[in-house]
């Protein structure tokens, strides 16, 4: 299944980033770089989804989508020379 999840990447004073989601307050992860932080979101989201299933909580309708063939909005950080 594919999910659309809004994410907030907050730079940390000691370096790296903390990632949270306004839609899933339980989703919290981090990484030393933007790339690592975003890669860690998969595991964090999997844990949140498992907890929702175990607790019988329903997911917000806006997060699930079946087709990756339709356009979707994405904002990301891109470093260019």
WOPESUL-V413102 format. One record per residue. PHI is phi in whole degrees, 0 to 359 (none if undefined). OMEGA is omega in degrees with one decimal (999 if undefined). NEAR is the number of other C-alpha atoms within 10 Angstrom. Layout:
BEGIN
phi:PHI omega:OMEGA near:NEAR
phi:PHI omega:OMEGA near:NEAR
END
This chain:
BEGIN
phi:none omega:177.3 near:7
phi:254 omega:-177.7 near:10
phi:226 omega:172.6 near:11
phi:257 omega:-174.6 near:12
phi:231 omega:174.8 near:15
phi:290 omega:-178.0 near:13
phi:234 omega:174.5 near:17
phi:238 omega:176.3 near:13
phi:258 omega:-178.6 near:17
phi:250 omega:177.0 near:13
phi:294 omega:-178.6 near:16
phi:255 omega:-178.0 near:12
phi:303 omega:-179.2 near:7
phi:276 omega:-178.7 near:7
phi:109 omega:-179.9 near:10
phi:83 omega:-175.0 near:17
phi:224 omega:169.9 near:22
phi:255 omega:-179.8 near:19
phi:245 omega:175.1 near:21
phi:228 omega:177.5 near:20
phi:224 omega:177.3 near:17
phi:294 omega:-179.9 near:11
phi:278 omega:179.8 near:14
phi:233 omega:-178.7 near:16
phi:301 omega:-179.7 near:9
phi:284 omega:-178.1 near:15
phi:278 omega:177.4 near:19
phi:218 omega:176.1 near:17
phi:210 omega:-178.5 near:20
phi:205 omega:176.0 near:22
phi:194 omega:-179.7 near:20
phi:286 omega:177.7 near:14
phi:224 omega:176.6 near:14
phi:302 omega:-178.1 near:20
phi:300 omega:-179.6 near:11
phi:293 omega:179.6 near:13
phi:299 omega:179.4 near:18
phi:292 omega:176.9 near:19
phi:297 omega:-179.7 near:14
phi:288 omega:179.7 near:16
phi:297 omega:-179.5 near:21
phi:304 omega:-179.7 near:12
phi:293 omega:-179.5 near:13
phi:296 omega:179.2 near:18
phi:294 omega:177.9 near:19
phi:302 omega:179.0 near:12
phi:294 omega:178.9 near:14
phi:296 omega:-179.5 near:17
phi:297 omega:177.5 near:18
phi:297 omega:178.5 near:11
phi:297 omega:177.8 near:13
phi:300 omega:179.2 near:13
phi:298 omega:-178.4 near:12
phi:297 omega:-179.3 near:9
phi:271 omega:-179.3 near:9
phi:73 omega:179.4 near:9
phi:276 omega:177.6 near:10
phi:269 omega:177.8 near:9
phi:279 omega:172.4 near:13
phi:301 omega:-176.3 near:9
phi:301 omega:-174.9 near:7
phi:288 omega:-175.2 near:10
phi:270 omega:-177.1 near:12
phi:268 omega:169.9 near:13
phi:210 omega:-173.4 near:12
phi:270 omega:-170.9 near:9
phi:255 omega:171.8 near:9
phi:266 omega:178.9 near:9
phi:274 omega:179.2 near:6
phi:264 omega:-178.7 near:7
phi:297 omega:174.6 near:7
phi:219 omega:180.0 near:7
phi:274 omega:178.6 near:5
phi:218 omega:171.7 near:7
phi:244 omega:-178.8 near:7
phi:211 omega:176.9 near:6
phi:267 omega:179.0 near:7
phi:233 omega:176.1 near:6
phi:262 omega:-179.2 near:5
phi:239 omega:-180.0 near:4
phi:294 omega:999 near:2
END
